Amino acid sequence: MSTSLLYQLALFLHIIGGFGLIAAITVEAVGLRGLRRAAHRNDAMVWLSISRGIVTRLAPASLGLILVTGLYMVATAWGPRGWILVALASLLLLGVIGALGTGLRMARIGPAVSRAQGPLSDELRRTIRDPILLMSLRVRLAMVLAVVFLMTVKPSAGASLVAIVLAIGLGLLAGQIPVKKGTHEYRAEAG
């Protein structure tokens, strides 16, 4: 197989990994919205199983595919350019934010919901509405979009770093936007 064909295959798989990552974030967003609205154990379990079942497999697999194929393309065609190094560091940071901002909280929420009986307690509903869950999701989405920007525009290292920092700032800002629930509006941190 020629190196040109291998590069094209790696690029294709790299893009598929990006689609998978966006799909995982989308499923997580839908699942989190449903979970935050759940009032009873059974409803919460449905949203948890949909969201966590897909996200915990798809997100790491997609990130892995992106990283492996990206590293192959760097090694064979691109070399260590500034935008690539910033994008690589951003994807690693994305995984850390997902694990610490969402993964640890969901690891506590899942068993707590499983133990619940009937309506969810106020305390459990506050835990489910932890503002860090929403913040983590929005920061990661902004970062993914910024990485796509880097891959498209291929700016200098400095400009790439600025783009990622701006994306993180926008994600943090978006995490402060009130979330609507039914006819009542509430701030993410208020539950």
Contacts in CASP RR format, 6 or more apart in sequence:
PFRMAT RR
TARGET T0000
AUTHOR 0000-0000-0000
METHOD contacts of the structure
MODEL  1
MSTSLLYQLALFLHIIGGFGLIAAITVEAVGLRGLRRAAHRNDAMVWLSI
SRGIVTRLAPASLGLILVTGLYMVATAWGPRGWILVALASLLLLGVIGAL
GTGLRMARIGPAVSRAQGPLSDELRRTIRDPILLMSLRVRLAMVLAVVFL
MTVKPSAGASLVAIVLAIGLGLLAGQIPVKKGTHEYRAEAG
3 76 0 8 1.000
6 72 0 8 1.000
6 76 0 8 1.000
7 73 0 8 1.000
7 76 0 8 1.000
7 77 0 8 1.000
10 69 0 8 1.000
10 70 0 8 1.000
10 72 0 8 1.000
10 73 0 8 1.000
10 76 0 8 1.000
11 69 0 8 1.000
11 73 0 8 1.000
13 65 0 8 1.000
13 69 0 8 1.000
14 65 0 8 1.000
14 66 0 8 1.000
14 69 0 8 1.000
14 70 0 8 1.000
14 73 0 8 1.000
16 65 0 8 1.000
17 62 0 8 1.000
17 64 0 8 1.000
17 65 0 8 1.000
17 66 0 8 1.000
17 69 0 8 1.000
18 62 0 8 1.000
18 65 0 8 1.000
18 66 0 8 1.000
18 144 0 8 1.000
19 62 0 8 1.000
20 58 0 8 1.000
20 61 0 8 1.000
20 62 0 8 1.000
21 58 0 8 1.000
21 59 0 8 1.000
21 62 0 8 1.000
21 63 0 8 1.000
21 66 0 8 1.000
21 144 0 8 1.000
22 144 0 8 1.000
23 58 0 8 1.000
23 62 0 8 1.000
24 54 0 8 1.000
24 55 0 8 1.000
24 58 0 8 1.000
24 59 0 8 1.000
24 62 0 8 1.000
25 59 0 8 1.000
25 137 0 8 1.000
25 140 0 8 1.000
25 141 0 8 1.000
25 144 0 8 1.000
27 50 0 8 1.000
27 51 0 8 1.000
27 54 0 8 1.000
27 55 0 8 1.000
27 58 0 8 1.000
28 51 0 8 1.000
28 55 0 8 1.000
28 59 0 8 1.000
28 102 0 8 1.000
28 137 0 8 1.000
29 137 0 8 1.000
29 141 0 8 1.000
30 50 0 8 1.000
30 51 0 8 1.000
31 47 0 8 1.000
31 50 0 8 1.000
31 51 0 8 1.000
32 47 0 8 1.000
32 51 0 8 1.000
32 133 0 8 1.000
32 134 0 8 1.000
32 137 0 8 1.000
34 43 0 8 1.000
34 47 0 8 1.000
35 44 0 8 1.000
35 47 0 8 1.000
35 48 0 8 1.000
35 51 0 8 1.000
35 109 0 8 1.000
35 128 0 8 1.000
36 128 0 8 1.000
36 129 0 8 1.000
36 179 0 8 1.000
36 181 0 8 1.000
36 191 0 8 1.000
37 43 0 8 1.000
37 181 0 8 1.000
37 182 0 8 1.000
38 44 0 8 1.000
38 46 0 8 1.000
38 47 0 8 1.000
38 120 0 8 1.000
38 128 0 8 1.000
39 119 0 8 1.000
39 120 0 8 1.000
39 125 0 8 1.000
40 118 0 8 1.000
40 119 0 8 1.000
40 120 0 8 1.000
41 113 0 8 1.000
41 114 0 8 1.000
41 116 0 8 1.000
41 117 0 8 1.000
41 118 0 8 1.000
41 119 0 8 1.000
41 120 0 8 1.000
42 118 0 8 1.000
44 113 0 8 1.000
44 116 0 8 1.000
44 120 0 8 1.000
44 128 0 8 1.000
45 113 0 8 1.000
45 114 0 8 1.000
48 106 0 8 1.000
48 109 0 8 1.000
48 110 0 8 1.000
48 113 0 8 1.000
52 106 0 8 1.000
52 110 0 8 1.000
59 95 0 8 1.000
59 98 0 8 1.000
63 91 0 8 1.000
63 94 0 8 1.000
63 95 0 8 1.000
66 91 0 8 1.000
67 88 0 8 1.000
67 91 0 8 1.000
71 88 0 8 1.000
74 80 0 8 1.000
74 84 0 8 1.000
78 84 0 8 1.000
81 154 0 8 1.000
81 157 0 8 1.000
82 156 0 8 1.000
82 157 0 8 1.000
82 158 0 8 1.000
82 160 0 8 1.000
83 150 0 8 1.000
83 151 0 8 1.000
83 153 0 8 1.000
83 154 0 8 1.000
83 155 0 8 1.000
83 156 0 8 1.000
83 157 0 8 1.000
83 159 0 8 1.000
83 160 0 8 1.000
85 157 0 8 1.000
86 150 0 8 1.000
86 157 0 8 1.000
86 158 0 8 1.000
86 160 0 8 1.000
86 161 0 8 1.000
86 163 0 8 1.000
86 164 0 8 1.000
87 147 0 8 1.000
87 150 0 8 1.000
87 151 0 8 1.000
87 160 0 8 1.000
90 143 0 8 1.000
90 146 0 8 1.000
90 147 0 8 1.000
90 150 0 8 1.000
90 164 0 8 1.000
91 147 0 8 1.000
93 143 0 8 1.000
94 140 0 8 1.000
94 143 0 8 1.000
94 144 0 8 1.000
94 147 0 8 1.000
95 140 0 8 1.000
97 136 0 8 1.000
97 139 0 8 1.000
97 140 0 8 1.000
97 143 0 8 1.000
98 136 0 8 1.000
98 140 0 8 1.000
100 136 0 8 1.000
101 132 0 8 1.000
101 133 0 8 1.000
101 135 0 8 1.000
101 136 0 8 1.000
102 132 0 8 1.000
102 133 0 8 1.000
102 136 0 8 1.000
102 137 0 8 1.000
105 127 0 8 1.000
105 130 0 8 1.000
105 132 0 8 1.000
105 133 0 8 1.000
106 133 0 8 1.000
108 127 0 8 1.000
109 124 0 8 1.000
109 127 0 8 1.000
109 128 0 8 1.000
112 124 0 8 1.000
112 127 0 8 1.000
113 120 0 8 1.000
113 124 0 8 1.000
113 128 0 8 1.000
116 124 0 8 1.000
120 128 0 8 1.000
125 191 0 8 1.000
126 191 0 8 1.000
129 188 0 8 1.000
129 191 0 8 1.000
131 175 0 8 1.000
131 187 0 8 1.000
131 188 0 8 1.000
131 189 0 8 1.000
131 191 0 8 1.000
134 175 0 8 1.000
134 179 0 8 1.000
134 188 0 8 1.000
135 171 0 8 1.000
135 172 0 8 1.000
135 175 0 8 1.000
135 188 0 8 1.000
138 171 0 8 1.000
138 172 0 8 1.000
138 174 0 8 1.000
138 175 0 8 1.000
139 167 0 8 1.000
139 168 0 8 1.000
139 169 0 8 1.000
139 171 0 8 1.000
139 172 0 8 1.000
139 175 0 8 1.000
141 171 0 8 1.000
142 167 0 8 1.000
142 168 0 8 1.000
142 169 0 8 1.000
142 170 0 8 1.000
142 171 0 8 1.000
142 174 0 8 1.000
143 164 0 8 1.000
143 167 0 8 1.000
143 168 0 8 1.000
145 167 0 8 1.000
146 163 0 8 1.000
146 164 0 8 1.000
146 166 0 8 1.000
146 167 0 8 1.000
147 164 0 8 1.000
149 163 0 8 1.000
150 160 0 8 1.000
150 163 0 8 1.000
150 164 0 8 1.000
155 163 0 8 1.000
175 188 0 8 1.000
176 187 0 8 1.000
176 188 0 8 1.000
177 188 0 8 1.000
178 185 0 8 1.000
178 186 0 8 1.000
178 187 0 8 1.000
178 188 0 8 1.000
179 185 0 8 1.000
179 186 0 8 1.000
179 187 0 8 1.000
179 188 0 8 1.000
END
